[in-house]
Structures are given as structure tokens and as C-alpha cells.
């Protein structure tokens, strides 16, 4: 069963949950575009950096939301 929706408003910051991911992507592409290296090496490094950063940011945000939920429940 799915939980029933509550009438409580969503927190303001929850509307911007994709903002850290997009800011991180913009920063990675900006820093990699300033390098003067081979096109394929730059693309490969960009893909590796983006994948690693998304995973790290996901776990960081999960940990932060878990700690905030724990504080609210107390």
C-alpha cells in the first residue's frame, strides 16, 4: 500500500532538489572546457567526473535528509 498524502506543505528546499546536481554539472563542464587537452581525453574525464560526483552527491544528500528527518522525529 502506498502511504496517504498528507495536507502538510512541502518544505521550500525540496522544490530545488535537482539544483545541486545541475550546479555540479555546470561546474564540471566549465572546468573541463578550460583544459587544453585532446577532445577525447577531455570527454572521457568529463564523463568519469560527472558519474563520480553524482554518486557522491546522492549519498551526501541522502545522509543529510536522513539526519534532518531524525531531528524532526525527536
PDB file with SEQRES, HELIX, SHEET and CRYST1 records, atoms N, CA, C and O in Angstrom:
SEQRES   1 A   74  UNK UNK UNK UNK UNK UNK UNK UNK UNK UNK UNK UNK UNK          
SEQRES   2 A   74  UNK UNK UNK UNK UNK UNK UNK UNK UNK UNK UNK UNK UNK          
SEQRES   3 A   74  UNK UNK UNK UNK UNK UNK UNK UNK UNK UNK UNK UNK UNK          
SEQRES   4 A   74  UNK UNK UNK UNK UNK UNK UNK UNK UNK UNK UNK UNK UNK          
SEQRES   5 A   74  UNK UNK UNK UNK UNK UNK UNK UNK UNK UNK UNK UNK UNK          
SEQRES   6 A   74  UNK UNK UNK UNK UNK UNK UNK UNK UNK                          
HELIX    1 AA1 UNK A   12  UNK A   16  5                                   5    
HELIX    2 AA2 UNK A   19  UNK A   33  1                                  15    
HELIX    3 AA3 UNK A   39  UNK A   73  1                                  35    
CRYST1    1.000    1.000    1.000  90.00  90.00  90.00 P 1           1          
ATOM      1  N   UNK A   1       0.826  -1.176   0.000  1.00  0.00           N  
ATOM      2  CA  UNK A   1       0.000   0.000   0.000  1.00  0.00           C  
ATOM      3  C   UNK A   1       0.870   1.240   0.000  1.00  0.00           C  
ATOM      4  O   UNK A   1       1.933   1.265   0.621  1.00  0.00           O  
ATOM      5  N   UNK A   2       0.434   2.229  -0.671  1.00  0.00           N  
ATOM      6  CA  UNK A   2       1.164   3.484  -0.675  1.00  0.00           C  
ATOM      7  C   UNK A   2       0.652   4.358   0.456  1.00  0.00           C  
ATOM      8  O   UNK A   2      -0.535   4.337   0.781  1.00  0.00           O  
ATOM      9  N   UNK A   3       1.551   5.124   1.050  1.00  0.00           N  
ATOM     10  CA  UNK A   3       1.091   5.994   2.145  1.00  0.00           C  
ATOM     11  C   UNK A   3       0.177   7.098   1.632  1.00  0.00           C  
ATOM     12  O   UNK A   3       0.324   7.578   0.508  1.00  0.00           O  
ATOM     13  N   UNK A   4      -0.748   7.482   2.463  1.00  0.00           N  
ATOM     14  CA  UNK A   4      -1.693   8.532   2.081  1.00  0.00           C  
ATOM     15  C   UNK A   4      -0.979   9.877   2.064  1.00  0.00           C  
ATOM     16  O   UNK A   4      -0.074  10.127   2.860  1.00  0.00           O  
ATOM     17  N   UNK A   5      -1.399  10.732   1.148  1.00  0.00           N  
ATOM     18  CA  UNK A   5      -0.817  12.070   1.094  1.00  0.00           C  
ATOM     19  C   UNK A   5      -1.342  12.892   2.257  1.00  0.00           C  
ATOM     20  O   UNK A   5      -2.518  12.839   2.616  1.00  0.00           O  
ATOM     21  N   UNK A   6      -0.425  13.649   2.827  1.00  0.00           N  
ATOM     22  CA  UNK A   6      -0.828  14.500   3.934  1.00  0.00           C  
ATOM     23  C   UNK A   6      -1.108  15.909   3.426  1.00  0.00           C  
ATOM     24  O   UNK A   6      -0.737  16.274   2.310  1.00  0.00           O  
ATOM     25  N   UNK A   7      -1.759  16.672   4.258  1.00  0.00           N  
ATOM     26  CA  UNK A   7      -2.069  18.053   3.901  1.00  0.00           C  
ATOM     27  C   UNK A   7      -0.946  19.002   4.281  1.00  0.00           C  
ATOM     28  O   UNK A   7      -1.080  20.214   4.117  1.00  0.00           O  
ATOM     29  N   UNK A   8       0.161  18.469   4.788  1.00  0.00           N  
ATOM     30  CA  UNK A   8       1.278  19.320   5.186  1.00  0.00           C  
ATOM     31  C   UNK A   8       1.989  19.834   3.945  1.00  0.00           C  
ATOM     32  O   UNK A   8       2.209  19.084   2.994  1.00  0.00           O  
ATOM     33  N   UNK A   9       2.348  21.107   3.954  1.00  0.00           N  
ATOM     34  CA  UNK A   9       3.074  21.643   2.798  1.00  0.00           C  
ATOM     35  C   UNK A   9       4.497  21.101   2.743  1.00  0.00           C  
ATOM     36  O   UNK A   9       5.109  20.799   3.767  1.00  0.00           O  
ATOM     37  N   UNK A  10       4.999  20.989   1.535  1.00  0.00           N  
ATOM     38  CA  UNK A  10       6.371  20.525   1.367  1.00  0.00           C  
ATOM     39  C   UNK A  10       7.334  21.628   1.774  1.00  0.00           C  
ATOM     40  O   UNK A  10       7.038  22.810   1.601  1.00  0.00           O  
ATOM     41  N   UNK A  11       8.490  21.244   2.317  1.00  0.00           N  
ATOM     42  CA  UNK A  11       9.469  22.282   2.647  1.00  0.00           C  
ATOM     43  C   UNK A  11       9.927  23.012   1.389  1.00  0.00           C  
ATOM     44  O   UNK A  11       9.910  22.454   0.292  1.00  0.00           O  
ATOM     45  N   UNK A  12      10.333  24.255   1.560  1.00  0.00           N  
ATOM     46  CA  UNK A  12      10.738  25.096   0.442  1.00  0.00           C  
ATOM     47  C   UNK A  12      11.923  24.510  -0.303  1.00  0.00           C  
ATOM     48  O   UNK A  12      11.960  24.552  -1.532  1.00  0.00           O  
ATOM     49  N   UNK A  13      12.903  23.958   0.429  1.00  0.00           N  
ATOM     50  CA  UNK A  13      14.122  23.448  -0.205  1.00  0.00           C  
ATOM     51  C   UNK A  13      13.872  22.186  -1.014  1.00  0.00           C  
ATOM     52  O   UNK A  13      14.680  21.856  -1.881  1.00  0.00           O  
ATOM     53  N   UNK A  14      12.782  21.469  -0.762  1.00  0.00           N  
ATOM     54  CA  UNK A  14      12.527  20.230  -1.501  1.00  0.00           C  
ATOM     55  C   UNK A  14      12.174  20.502  -2.961  1.00  0.00           C  
ATOM     56  O   UNK A  14      12.287  19.610  -3.802  1.00  0.00           O  
ATOM     57  N   UNK A  15      11.751  21.720  -3.264  1.00  0.00           N  
ATOM     58  CA  UNK A  15      11.438  22.066  -4.652  1.00  0.00           C  
ATOM     59  C   UNK A  15      12.697  22.202  -5.502  1.00  0.00           C  
ATOM     60  O   UNK A  15      12.631  22.145  -6.730  1.00  0.00           O  
ATOM     61  N   UNK A  16      13.830  22.380  -4.854  1.00  0.00           N  
ATOM     62  CA  UNK A  16      15.091  22.588  -5.550  1.00  0.00           C  
ATOM     63  C   UNK A  16      16.045  21.410  -5.364  1.00  0.00           C  
ATOM     64  O   UNK A  16      17.255  21.611  -5.252  1.00  0.00           O  
ATOM     65  N   UNK A  17      15.526  20.199  -5.331  1.00  0.00           N  
ATOM     66  CA  UNK A  17      16.384  19.051  -5.059  1.00  0.00           C  
ATOM     67  C   UNK A  17      17.325  18.719  -6.220  1.00  0.00           C  
ATOM     68  O   UNK A  17      18.312  18.012  -6.015  1.00  0.00           O  
ATOM     69  N   UNK A  18      17.050  19.207  -7.422  1.00  0.00           N  
ATOM     70  CA  UNK A  18      17.935  18.959  -8.546  1.00  0.00           C  
ATOM     71  C   UNK A  18      18.947  20.084  -8.758  1.00  0.00           C  
ATOM     72  O   UNK A  18      19.823  19.977  -9.616  1.00  0.00           O  
ATOM     73  N   UNK A  19      18.831  21.136  -7.997  1.00  0.00           N  
ATOM     74  CA  UNK A  19      19.743  22.268  -8.126  1.00  0.00           C  
ATOM     75  C   UNK A  19      21.202  21.893  -7.862  1.00  0.00           C  
ATOM     76  O   UNK A  19      22.067  22.324  -8.625  1.00  0.00           O  
ATOM     77  N   UNK A  20      21.528  21.111  -6.819  1.00  0.00           N  
ATOM     78  CA  UNK A  20      22.945  20.741  -6.626  1.00  0.00           C  
ATOM     79  C   UNK A  20      23.510  19.931  -7.789  1.00  0.00           C  
ATOM     80  O   UNK A  20      24.673  20.101  -8.153  1.00  0.00           O  
ATOM     81  N   UNK A  21      22.701  19.055  -8.371  1.00  0.00           N  
ATOM     82  CA  UNK A  21      23.174  18.253  -9.494  1.00  0.00           C  
ATOM     83  C   UNK A  21      23.461  19.123 -10.716  1.00  0.00           C  
ATOM     84  O   UNK A  21      24.472  18.938 -11.394  1.00  0.00           O  
ATOM     85  N   UNK A  22      22.570  20.065 -10.991  1.00  0.00           N  
ATOM     86  CA  UNK A  22      22.790  20.906 -12.160  1.00  0.00           C  
ATOM     87  C   UNK A  22      23.963  21.862 -11.946  1.00  0.00           C  
ATOM     88  O   UNK A  22      24.730  22.113 -12.876  1.00  0.00           O  
ATOM     89  N   UNK A  23      24.110  22.391 -10.743  1.00  0.00           N  
ATOM     90  CA  UNK A  23      25.253  23.270 -10.455  1.00  0.00           C  
ATOM     91  C   UNK A  23      26.560  22.499 -10.562  1.00  0.00           C  
ATOM     92  O   UNK A  23      27.549  23.017 -11.079  1.00  0.00           O  
ATOM     93  N   UNK A  24      26.568  21.281 -10.081  1.00  0.00           N  
ATOM     94  CA  UNK A  24      27.764  20.449 -10.170  1.00  0.00           C  
ATOM     95  C   UNK A  24      28.103  20.143 -11.627  1.00  0.00           C  
ATOM     96  O   UNK A  24      29.272  20.191 -12.011  1.00  0.00           O  
ATOM     97  N   UNK A  25      27.111  19.836 -12.426  1.00  0.00           N  
ATOM     98  CA  UNK A  25      27.349  19.566 -13.841  1.00  0.00           C  
ATOM     99  C   UNK A  25      27.894  20.771 -14.573  1.00  0.00           C  
ATOM    100  O   UNK A  25      28.797  20.646 -15.399  1.00  0.00           O  
ATOM    101  N   UNK A  26      27.355  21.930 -14.276  1.00  0.00           N  
ATOM    102  CA  UNK A  26      27.839  23.157 -14.916  1.00  0.00           C  
ATOM    103  C   UNK A  26      29.287  23.422 -14.533  1.00  0.00           C  
ATOM    104  O   UNK A  26      30.101  23.774 -15.387  1.00  0.00           O  
ATOM    105  N   UNK A  27      29.615  23.255 -13.254  1.00  0.00           N  
ATOM    106  CA  UNK A  27      30.993  23.473 -12.813  1.00  0.00           C  
ATOM    107  C   UNK A  27      31.969  22.495 -13.454  1.00  0.00           C  
ATOM    108  O   UNK A  27      33.062  22.890 -13.859  1.00  0.00           O  
ATOM    109  N   UNK A  28      31.590  21.233 -13.551  1.00  0.00           N  
ATOM    110  CA  UNK A  28      32.479  20.232 -14.150  1.00  0.00           C  
ATOM    111  C   UNK A  28      32.710  20.542 -15.625  1.00  0.00           C  
ATOM    112  O   UNK A  28      33.847  20.496 -16.094  1.00  0.00           O  
ATOM    113  N   UNK A  29      31.662  20.853 -16.349  1.00  0.00           N  
ATOM    114  CA  UNK A  29      31.828  21.161 -17.769  1.00  0.00           C  
ATOM    115  C   UNK A  29      32.622  22.447 -17.973  1.00  0.00           C  
ATOM    116  O   UNK A  29      33.387  22.559 -18.931  1.00  0.00           O  
ATOM    117  N   UNK A  30      32.446  23.411 -17.083  1.00  0.00           N  
ATOM    118  CA  UNK A  30      33.207  24.656 -17.204  1.00  0.00           C  
ATOM    119  C   UNK A  30      34.701  24.407 -16.987  1.00  0.00           C  
ATOM    120  O   UNK A  30      35.528  24.855 -17.781  1.00  0.00           O  
ATOM    121  N   UNK A  31      35.043  23.693 -15.913  1.00  0.00           N  
ATOM    122  CA  UNK A  31      36.453  23.454 -15.627  1.00  0.00           C  
ATOM    123  C   UNK A  31      37.113  22.566 -16.682  1.00  0.00           C  
ATOM    124  O   UNK A  31      38.290  22.746 -16.994  1.00  0.00           O  
ATOM    125  N   UNK A  32      36.373  21.624 -17.225  1.00  0.00           N  
ATOM    126  CA  UNK A  32      36.960  20.763 -18.247  1.00  0.00           C  
ATOM    127  C   UNK A  32      37.077  21.472 -19.592  1.00  0.00           C  
ATOM    128  O   UNK A  32      37.920  21.099 -20.408  1.00  0.00           O  
ATOM    129  N   UNK A  33      36.269  22.464 -19.836  1.00  0.00           N  
ATOM    130  CA  UNK A  33      36.373  23.174 -21.111  1.00  0.00           C  
ATOM    131  C   UNK A  33      37.574  24.113 -21.143  1.00  0.00           C  
ATOM    132  O   UNK A  33      38.012  24.520 -22.219  1.00  0.00           O  
ATOM    133  N   UNK A  34      38.104  24.456 -19.983  1.00  0.00           N  
ATOM    134  CA  UNK A  34      39.265  25.342 -19.951  1.00  0.00           C  
ATOM    135  C   UNK A  34      40.570  24.587 -20.175  1.00  0.00           C  
ATOM    136  O   UNK A  34      41.599  25.215 -20.424  1.00  0.00           O  
ATOM    137  N   UNK A  35      40.560  23.267 -20.097  1.00  0.00           N  
ATOM    138  CA  UNK A  35      41.774  22.474 -20.310  1.00  0.00           C  
ATOM    139  C   UNK A  35      42.132  22.470 -21.789  1.00  0.00           C  
ATOM    140  O   UNK A  35      41.257  22.510 -22.654  1.00  0.00           O  
ATOM    141  N   UNK A  36      43.411  22.423 -22.062  1.00  0.00           N  
ATOM    142  CA  UNK A  36      43.883  22.345 -23.442  1.00  0.00           C  
ATOM    143  C   UNK A  36      44.438  20.939 -23.681  1.00  0.00           C  
ATOM    144  O   UNK A  36      45.646  20.751 -23.824  1.00  0.00           O  
ATOM    145  N   UNK A  37      43.536  19.961 -23.721  1.00  0.00           N  
ATOM    146  CA  UNK A  37      43.919  18.567 -23.948  1.00  0.00           C  
ATOM    147  C   UNK A  37      43.120  18.028 -25.129  1.00  0.00           C  
ATOM    148  O   UNK A  37      42.270  18.710 -25.701  1.00  0.00           O  
ATOM    149  N   UNK A  38      43.418  16.803 -25.467  1.00  0.00           N  
ATOM    150  CA  UNK A  38      42.739  16.131 -26.565  1.00  0.00           C  
ATOM    151  C   UNK A  38      41.226  16.101 -26.320  1.00  0.00           C  
ATOM    152  O   UNK A  38      40.783  15.982 -25.178  1.00  0.00           O  
ATOM    153  N   UNK A  39      40.451  16.206 -27.371  1.00  0.00           N  
ATOM    154  CA  UNK A  39      38.991  16.223 -27.295  1.00  0.00           C  
ATOM    155  C   UNK A  39      38.449  14.955 -26.640  1.00  0.00           C  
ATOM    156  O   UNK A  39      37.545  15.027 -25.807  1.00  0.00           O  
ATOM    157  N   UNK A  40      38.994  13.797 -27.010  1.00  0.00           N  
ATOM    158  CA  UNK A  40      38.502  12.525 -26.470  1.00  0.00           C  
ATOM    159  C   UNK A  40      38.892  12.351 -25.002  1.00  0.00           C  
ATOM    160  O   UNK A  40      38.108  11.825 -24.211  1.00  0.00           O  
ATOM    161  N   UNK A  41      40.086  12.786 -24.638  1.00  0.00           N  
ATOM    162  CA  UNK A  41      40.508  12.705 -23.236  1.00  0.00           C  
ATOM    163  C   UNK A  41      39.634  13.610 -22.374  1.00  0.00           C  
ATOM    164  O   UNK A  41      39.224  13.222 -21.280  1.00  0.00           O  
ATOM    165  N   UNK A  42      39.353  14.799 -22.857  1.00  0.00           N  
ATOM    166  CA  UNK A  42      38.507  15.734 -22.121  1.00  0.00           C  
ATOM    167  C   UNK A  42      37.093  15.159 -21.945  1.00  0.00           C  
ATOM    168  O   UNK A  42      36.512  15.267 -20.865  1.00  0.00           O  
ATOM    169  N   UNK A  43      36.552  14.559 -22.985  1.00  0.00           N  
ATOM    170  CA  UNK A  43      35.227  13.945 -22.881  1.00  0.00           C  
ATOM    171  C   UNK A  43      35.200  12.772 -21.931  1.00  0.00           C  
ATOM    172  O   UNK A  43      34.252  12.611 -21.163  1.00  0.00           O  
ATOM    173  N   UNK A  44      36.239  11.946 -21.979  1.00  0.00           N  
ATOM    174  CA  UNK A  44      36.315  10.792 -21.087  1.00  0.00           C  
ATOM    175  C   UNK A  44      36.421  11.248 -19.634  1.00  0.00           C  
ATOM    176  O   UNK A  44      35.731  10.710 -18.768  1.00  0.00           O  
ATOM    177  N   UNK A  45      37.264  12.221 -19.360  1.00  0.00           N  
ATOM    178  CA  UNK A  45      37.414  12.725 -17.996  1.00  0.00           C  
ATOM    179  C   UNK A  45      36.131  13.385 -17.501  1.00  0.00           C  
ATOM    180  O   UNK A  45      35.778  13.266 -16.328  1.00  0.00           O  
ATOM    181  N   UNK A  46      35.450  14.067 -18.382  1.00  0.00           N  
ATOM    182  CA  UNK A  46      34.185  14.688 -18.004  1.00  0.00           C  
ATOM    183  C   UNK A  46      33.166  13.634 -17.596  1.00  0.00           C  
ATOM    184  O   UNK A  46      32.477  13.795 -16.588  1.00  0.00           O  
ATOM    185  N   UNK A  47      33.064  12.570 -18.360  1.00  0.00           N  
ATOM    186  CA  UNK A  47      32.119  11.501 -18.018  1.00  0.00           C  
ATOM    187  C   UNK A  47      32.469  10.850 -16.684  1.00  0.00           C  
ATOM    188  O   UNK A  47      31.581  10.588 -15.872  1.00  0.00           O  
ATOM    189  N   UNK A  48      33.742  10.589 -16.452  1.00  0.00           N  
ATOM    190  CA  UNK A  48      34.154   9.991 -15.182  1.00  0.00           C  
ATOM    191  C   UNK A  48      33.870  10.922 -14.008  1.00  0.00           C  
ATOM    192  O   UNK A  48      33.379  10.484 -12.968  1.00  0.00           O  
ATOM    193  N   UNK A  49      34.178  12.200 -14.175  1.00  0.00           N  
ATOM    194  CA  UNK A  49      33.943  13.157 -13.096  1.00  0.00           C  
ATOM    195  C   UNK A  49      32.464  13.313 -12.792  1.00  0.00           C  
ATOM    196  O   UNK A  49      32.073  13.388 -11.628  1.00  0.00           O  
ATOM    197  N   UNK A  50      31.655  13.363 -13.812  1.00  0.00           N  
ATOM    198  CA  UNK A  50      30.217  13.535 -13.603  1.00  0.00           C  
ATOM    199  C   UNK A  50      29.624  12.316 -12.908  1.00  0.00           C  
ATOM    200  O   UNK A  50      28.824  12.466 -11.984  1.00  0.00           O  
ATOM    201  N   UNK A  51      29.993  11.134 -13.327  1.00  0.00           N  
ATOM    202  CA  UNK A  51      29.471   9.922 -12.692  1.00  0.00           C  
ATOM    203  C   UNK A  51      29.867   9.840 -11.227  1.00  0.00           C  
ATOM    204  O   UNK A  51      29.045   9.520 -10.369  1.00  0.00           O  
ATOM    205  N   UNK A  52      31.128  10.130 -10.949  1.00  0.00           N  
ATOM    206  CA  UNK A  52      31.603  10.080  -9.566  1.00  0.00           C  
ATOM    207  C   UNK A  52      30.928  11.151  -8.723  1.00  0.00           C  
ATOM    208  O   UNK A  52      30.519  10.886  -7.592  1.00  0.00           O  
ATOM    209  N   UNK A  53      30.811  12.336  -9.255  1.00  0.00           N  
ATOM    210  CA  UNK A  53      30.211  13.432  -8.498  1.00  0.00           C  
ATOM    211  C   UNK A  53      28.727  13.183  -8.219  1.00  0.00           C  
ATOM    212  O   UNK A  53      28.244  13.500  -7.132  1.00  0.00           O  
ATOM    213  N   UNK A  54      28.007  12.624  -9.177  1.00  0.00           N  
ATOM    214  CA  UNK A  54      26.590  12.339  -8.962  1.00  0.00           C  
ATOM    215  C   UNK A  54      26.408  11.314  -7.855  1.00  0.00           C  
ATOM    216  O   UNK A  54      25.526  11.463  -7.010  1.00  0.00           O  
ATOM    217  N   UNK A  55      27.225  10.288  -7.852  1.00  0.00           N  
ATOM    218  CA  UNK A  55      27.119   9.267  -6.808  1.00  0.00           C  
ATOM    219  C   UNK A  55      27.436   9.854  -5.441  1.00  0.00           C  
ATOM    220  O   UNK A  55      26.709   9.607  -4.479  1.00  0.00           O  
ATOM    221  N   UNK A  56      28.508  10.625  -5.344  1.00  0.00           N  
ATOM    222  CA  UNK A  56      28.879  11.228  -4.065  1.00  0.00           C  
ATOM    223  C   UNK A  56      27.825  12.222  -3.581  1.00  0.00           C  
ATOM    224  O   UNK A  56      27.494  12.249  -2.396  1.00  0.00           O  
ATOM    225  N   UNK A  57      27.309  13.023  -4.478  1.00  0.00           N  
ATOM    226  CA  UNK A  57      26.288  13.993  -4.117  1.00  0.00           C  
ATOM    227  C   UNK A  57      24.990  13.308  -3.701  1.00  0.00           C  
ATOM    228  O   UNK A  57      24.307  13.781  -2.792  1.00  0.00           O  
ATOM    229  N   UNK A  58      24.646  12.213  -4.345  1.00  0.00           N  
ATOM    230  CA  UNK A  58      23.445  11.467  -3.981  1.00  0.00           C  
ATOM    231  C   UNK A  58      23.542  10.942  -2.554  1.00  0.00           C  
ATOM    232  O   UNK A  58      22.605  11.087  -1.769  1.00  0.00           O  
ATOM    233  N   UNK A  59      24.678  10.329  -2.221  1.00  0.00           N  
ATOM    234  CA  UNK A  59      24.835   9.795  -0.874  1.00  0.00           C  
ATOM    235  C   UNK A  59      24.930  10.905   0.172  1.00  0.00           C  
ATOM    236  O   UNK A  59      24.448  10.741   1.292  1.00  0.00           O  
ATOM    237  N   UNK A  60      25.543  12.023  -0.181  1.00  0.00           N  
ATOM    238  CA  UNK A  60      25.613  13.150   0.740  1.00  0.00           C  
ATOM    239  C   UNK A  60      24.227  13.711   1.020  1.00  0.00           C  
ATOM    240  O   UNK A  60      23.893  13.989   2.172  1.00  0.00           O  
ATOM    241  N   UNK A  61      23.420  13.879  -0.015  1.00  0.00           N  
ATOM    242  CA  UNK A  61      22.069  14.402   0.171  1.00  0.00           C  
ATOM    243  C   UNK A  61      21.191  13.410   0.938  1.00  0.00           C  
ATOM    244  O   UNK A  61      20.346  13.824   1.733  1.00  0.00           O  
ATOM    245  N   UNK A  62      21.378  12.121   0.711  1.00  0.00           N  
ATOM    246  CA  UNK A  62      20.611  11.120   1.448  1.00  0.00           C  
ATOM    247  C   UNK A  62      20.967  11.167   2.922  1.00  0.00           C  
ATOM    248  O   UNK A  62      20.093  11.072   3.784  1.00  0.00           O  
ATOM    249  N   UNK A  63      22.249  11.313   3.210  1.00  0.00           N  
ATOM    250  CA  UNK A  63      22.681  11.377   4.605  1.00  0.00           C  
ATOM    251  C   UNK A  63      22.152  12.637   5.278  1.00  0.00           C  
ATOM    252  O   UNK A  63      21.713  12.589   6.427  1.00  0.00           O  
ATOM    253  N   UNK A  64      22.190  13.754   4.576  1.00  0.00           N  
ATOM    254  CA  UNK A  64      21.682  14.994   5.149  1.00  0.00           C  
ATOM    255  C   UNK A  64      20.180  14.928   5.391  1.00  0.00           C  
ATOM    256  O   UNK A  64      19.700  15.383   6.430  1.00  0.00           O  
ATOM    257  N   UNK A  65      19.442  14.374   4.454  1.00  0.00           N  
ATOM    258  CA  UNK A  65      17.994  14.287   4.645  1.00  0.00           C  
ATOM    259  C   UNK A  65      17.643  13.308   5.760  1.00  0.00           C  
ATOM    260  O   UNK A  65      16.663  13.509   6.478  1.00  0.00           O  
ATOM    261  N   UNK A  66      18.437  12.254   5.907  1.00  0.00           N  
ATOM    262  CA  UNK A  66      18.188  11.299   6.975  1.00  0.00           C  
ATOM    263  C   UNK A  66      18.434  11.961   8.331  1.00  0.00           C  
ATOM    264  O   UNK A  66      17.664  11.755   9.269  1.00  0.00           O  
ATOM    265  N   UNK A  67      19.496  12.749   8.437  1.00  0.00           N  
ATOM    266  CA  UNK A  67      19.780  13.405   9.712  1.00  0.00           C  
ATOM    267  C   UNK A  67      18.728  14.464  10.029  1.00  0.00           C  
ATOM    268  O   UNK A  67      18.389  14.655  11.197  1.00  0.00           O  
ATOM    269  N   UNK A  68      18.207  15.151   9.026  1.00  0.00           N  
ATOM    270  CA  UNK A  68      17.158  16.144   9.261  1.00  0.00           C  
ATOM    271  C   UNK A  68      15.856  15.466   9.660  1.00  0.00           C  
ATOM    272  O   UNK A  68      15.137  15.970  10.523  1.00  0.00           O  
ATOM    273  N   UNK A  69      15.541  14.328   9.043  1.00  0.00           N  
ATOM    274  CA  UNK A  69      14.327  13.596   9.419  1.00  0.00           C  
ATOM    275  C   UNK A  69      14.457  13.059  10.828  1.00  0.00           C  
ATOM    276  O   UNK A  69      13.475  13.020  11.570  1.00  0.00           O  
ATOM    277  N   UNK A  70      15.637  12.651  11.203  1.00  0.00           N  
ATOM    278  CA  UNK A  70      15.845  12.122  12.549  1.00  0.00           C  
ATOM    279  C   UNK A  70      15.655  13.218  13.588  1.00  0.00           C  
ATOM    280  O   UNK A  70      15.092  12.966  14.654  1.00  0.00           O  
ATOM    281  N   UNK A  71      16.114  14.428  13.295  1.00  0.00           N  
ATOM    282  CA  UNK A  71      15.936  15.542  14.218  1.00  0.00           C  
ATOM    283  C   UNK A  71      14.474  15.920  14.335  1.00  0.00           C  
ATOM    284  O   UNK A  71      14.014  16.288  15.416  1.00  0.00           O  
ATOM    285  N   UNK A  72      13.731  15.835  13.230  1.00  0.00           N  
ATOM    286  CA  UNK A  72      12.309  16.194  13.258  1.00  0.00           C  
ATOM    287  C   UNK A  72      11.512  15.172  14.067  1.00  0.00           C  
ATOM    288  O   UNK A  72      10.579  15.547  14.778  1.00  0.00           O  
ATOM    289  N   UNK A  73      11.867  13.876  13.970  1.00  0.00           N  
ATOM    290  CA  UNK A  73      11.127  12.839  14.667  1.00  0.00           C  
ATOM    291  C   UNK A  73      11.316  12.912  16.167  1.00  0.00           C  
ATOM    292  O   UNK A  73      10.452  12.457  16.918  1.00  0.00           O  
ATOM    293  N   UNK A  74      12.421  13.470  16.619  1.00  0.00           N  
ATOM    294  CA  UNK A  74      12.667  13.522  18.063  1.00  0.00           C  
ATOM    295  C   UNK A  74      11.843  14.536  18.724  1.00  0.00           C  
ATOM    296  O   UNK A  74      11.930  14.706  19.940  1.00  0.00           O  
TER     297      UNK A  74                                                      
END                                                                             
